């Protein structure tokens, strides 16, 4: 029995009104039609249907359920709780959302309503709205979708809140590395403050917005693997061209699995990436990214993605739609796509990372020890002599002897290379302390090659550029650090200095406000 039928049976069993008894079929059909609108995120249409249902049948279990669901999708959580029955599948979600949003403030821009927890998380606001508006213009232009109403975005303090506000468990989220979800006509994104060194949260906002725009454009006609492929491909679009967001380590992971023939079947990606293991999720993101990249680069760019979405919206299966756009059978596409993966350039010094290193501030039982404590890099150096040298370097650095520390670090670096960004940054700090900025700069740039998402590396490069009066380069590196970990006061302090030298008083003032929010 469908959810609508259950509700209708309850309504008739309660003998709400003679109208309910006399128009059961009409009530059922109207409820199911309105519910379908919600499932396809046509909230204005569902609201109109709910108003018509109320006018025709009056209040009752069925109409209350529909009104409650509409209010939930609109973000009126108190109103949703007031209408939804105790056993409604949306009641628990509405109650959790109401509790989570209790101590938040709302900020708006031209196309977004952003809710952020009060306190330090408010440092995210100007950057988040800027990222969202840039993505709205760029990704929306690529997909031909610009929703007129303001899009809801909720920043959540911890990943555990994401579990309470979605059908996924905390263990599933952590295992797969899922820290944001687009669902219920909104974007839900974990604060980077829940992680020790943050994560690429601005790209994540753009990624989830891409999901939102696809859903608004196509409803539920897009399979998960295509959804995720387009979202991953477009997540860099807010800051430049699409197709550059795949990390080198993830690409290396895919190359390694490709050589072994260990692909994640597209069908296994449904119903959600969050249900995959950490290793499979990393590989699957890389796979679908490259599938979309192949279509984009060989079949007409944005027009190919647009045509693919059009065919899916018209009712074609994923195999039919991809084959039509590719101009060959789906089997031929798979062969070309796998050959494309093998042709991707992955330098031999980039280690494969088939598991996301998410270092949460609060210990989580599903996170391994070596991931939960990033301060201990010695255990990741296999060579005994290099490990000893790195350890000695740490001891000397802690005792205020940077020159001696740099000497020991250099021994370890001859073996380690750029494989460990934490080690590279400690070595760079020692070099910077003794005035060897040129060596530190070269070291940090080599570390960025395999690990472009290290906030600390971008911060140290920004500081070197400040000390050498390269103001624009400093600003750019510091903004890249901010795009991963905006809760480091040093980022905003240094940005304020860069903006002062660039003569941008407004931007400098914004960075000083950020410092005040962080208590500095």
BELKAGI-V79296 format. One record per backbone hydrogen bond with DSSP energy under -1.0 kcal/mol. NH is the residue of the N-H (numbers start at 0). CO is the residue of the C=O. If there is no record, write none. Layout:
nh:NH co:CO
nh:NH co:CO
This chain:
nh:5 co:1
nh:6 co:2
nh:7 co:3
nh:8 co:4
nh:9 co:5
nh:10 co:6
nh:11 co:7
nh:12 co:8
nh:13 co:9
nh:15 co:10
nh:20 co:16
nh:21 co:17
nh:22 co:18
nh:26 co:22
nh:27 co:23
nh:28 co:24
nh:29 co:25
nh:30 co:26
nh:31 co:27
nh:32 co:28
nh:33 co:29
nh:34 co:30
nh:35 co:31
nh:36 co:32
nh:37 co:33
nh:38 co:34
nh:39 co:35
nh:40 co:37
nh:41 co:36
nh:42 co:40
nh:45 co:41
nh:46 co:42
nh:47 co:43
nh:48 co:44
nh:49 co:45
nh:50 co:46
nh:51 co:47
nh:52 co:48
nh:53 co:49
nh:54 co:50
nh:55 co:51
nh:56 co:52
nh:57 co:53
nh:63 co:59
nh:64 co:60
nh:65 co:61
nh:66 co:62
nh:67 co:63
nh:68 co:64
nh:69 co:65
nh:70 co:66
nh:71 co:67
nh:72 co:68
nh:73 co:69
nh:74 co:71
nh:75 co:70
nh:76 co:74
nh:79 co:75
nh:80 co:76
nh:81 co:77
nh:82 co:78
nh:83 co:79
nh:87 co:84
nh:90 co:87
nh:93 co:89
nh:94 co:90
nh:95 co:91
nh:96 co:92
nh:97 co:93
nh:98 co:94
nh:99 co:95
nh:100 co:96
nh:103 co:100
nh:104 co:115
nh:106 co:113
nh:108 co:111
nh:112 co:150
nh:113 co:106
nh:114 co:152
nh:115 co:104
nh:117 co:102
nh:121 co:118
nh:122 co:119
nh:123 co:120
nh:124 co:121
nh:127 co:123
nh:128 co:124
nh:129 co:125
nh:130 co:126
nh:131 co:127
nh:132 co:128
nh:133 co:129
nh:134 co:130
nh:135 co:131
nh:136 co:132
nh:137 co:133
nh:138 co:134
nh:139 co:134
nh:140 co:136
nh:141 co:137
nh:142 co:138
nh:143 co:139
nh:144 co:139
nh:150 co:110
nh:152 co:112
nh:153 co:186
nh:154 co:114
nh:155 co:188
nh:160 co:157
nh:162 co:158
nh:163 co:159
nh:164 co:160
nh:172 co:168
nh:173 co:169
nh:174 co:170
nh:175 co:171
nh:176 co:172
nh:177 co:172
nh:180 co:187
nh:182 co:185
nh:186 co:151
nh:187 co:180
nh:188 co:153
nh:189 co:178
nh:190 co:155
nh:193 co:190
nh:194 co:191
nh:195 co:358
nh:198 co:483
nh:200 co:198
nh:201 co:482
nh:203 co:199
nh:204 co:200
nh:205 co:201
nh:206 co:202
nh:207 co:203
nh:208 co:204
nh:209 co:205
nh:210 co:206
nh:211 co:207
nh:212 co:208
nh:213 co:209
nh:214 co:210
nh:215 co:211
nh:216 co:212
nh:217 co:213
nh:218 co:214
nh:220 co:217
nh:226 co:222
nh:227 co:223
nh:228 co:224
nh:229 co:225
nh:230 co:226
nh:231 co:227
nh:232 co:228
nh:233 co:229
nh:236 co:233
nh:238 co:235
nh:242 co:232
nh:250 co:246
nh:251 co:247
nh:252 co:248
nh:253 co:249
nh:254 co:250
nh:255 co:251
nh:256 co:252
nh:257 co:253
nh:258 co:254
nh:259 co:255
nh:260 co:257
nh:261 co:256
nh:262 co:260
nh:267 co:264
nh:268 co:265
nh:274 co:271
nh:275 co:272
nh:280 co:276
nh:281 co:277
nh:282 co:278
nh:283 co:279
nh:284 co:280
nh:285 co:281
nh:286 co:282
nh:287 co:283
nh:288 co:284
nh:289 co:285
nh:290 co:286
nh:291 co:287
nh:292 co:288
nh:293 co:289
nh:294 co:290
nh:295 co:291
nh:296 co:292
nh:297 co:293
nh:298 co:294
nh:300 co:295
nh:302 co:299
nh:303 co:300
nh:304 co:300
nh:305 co:301
nh:306 co:302
nh:307 co:303
nh:308 co:304
nh:309 co:305
nh:310 co:306
nh:311 co:307
nh:312 co:308
nh:313 co:309
nh:314 co:311
nh:315 co:310
nh:320 co:316
nh:321 co:317
nh:322 co:318
nh:323 co:319
nh:324 co:320
nh:325 co:321
nh:326 co:322
nh:327 co:322
nh:332 co:328
nh:333 co:329
nh:334 co:330
nh:335 co:331
nh:336 co:332
nh:337 co:333
nh:338 co:334
nh:339 co:335
nh:340 co:336
nh:341 co:337
nh:342 co:338
nh:343 co:340
nh:349 co:346
nh:352 co:248
nh:357 co:355
nh:359 co:357
nh:360 co:193
nh:366 co:363
nh:371 co:367
nh:372 co:368
nh:375 co:372
nh:379 co:376
nh:380 co:377
nh:386 co:382
nh:387 co:383
nh:388 co:384
nh:389 co:385
nh:390 co:386
nh:391 co:387
nh:392 co:388
nh:393 co:389
nh:394 co:390
nh:395 co:391
nh:396 co:392
nh:397 co:393
nh:398 co:394
nh:399 co:396
nh:400 co:395
nh:404 co:400
nh:405 co:401
nh:406 co:402
nh:407 co:403
nh:408 co:404
nh:409 co:405
nh:410 co:406
nh:411 co:407
nh:412 co:408
nh:413 co:409
nh:414 co:411
nh:415 co:411
nh:416 co:412
nh:418 co:415
nh:423 co:419
nh:424 co:420
nh:425 co:421
nh:426 co:422
nh:427 co:423
nh:428 co:424
nh:429 co:425
nh:430 co:426
nh:431 co:427
nh:432 co:428
nh:434 co:431
nh:435 co:430
nh:439 co:435
nh:440 co:436
nh:441 co:437
nh:442 co:438
nh:443 co:439
nh:444 co:440
nh:445 co:441
nh:446 co:442
nh:447 co:443
nh:450 co:446
nh:453 co:450
nh:457 co:453
nh:458 co:454
nh:459 co:455
nh:460 co:456
nh:461 co:457
nh:462 co:458
nh:463 co:459
nh:464 co:460
nh:465 co:461
nh:466 co:462
nh:467 co:463
nh:468 co:465
nh:469 co:464
nh:470 co:468
nh:473 co:469
nh:474 co:470
nh:475 co:471
nh:476 co:472
nh:477 co:473
nh:478 co:474
nh:479 co:475
nh:480 co:476
nh:481 co:477
nh:482 co:478
nh:483 co:480
nh:484 co:480
nh:490 co:487
nh:492 co:488
nh:493 co:489
nh:494 co:490
nh:495 co:491
nh:496 co:492
nh:497 co:493
nh:498 co:494
nh:499 co:495
nh:500 co:496
nh:501 co:497
nh:503 co:498
nh:507 co:503
nh:508 co:504
nh:509 co:505
nh:510 co:506
nh:511 co:507
nh:512 co:508
nh:513 co:509
nh:514 co:510
nh:515 co:511
nh:516 co:512
nh:517 co:513
nh:518 co:515
nh:519 co:514
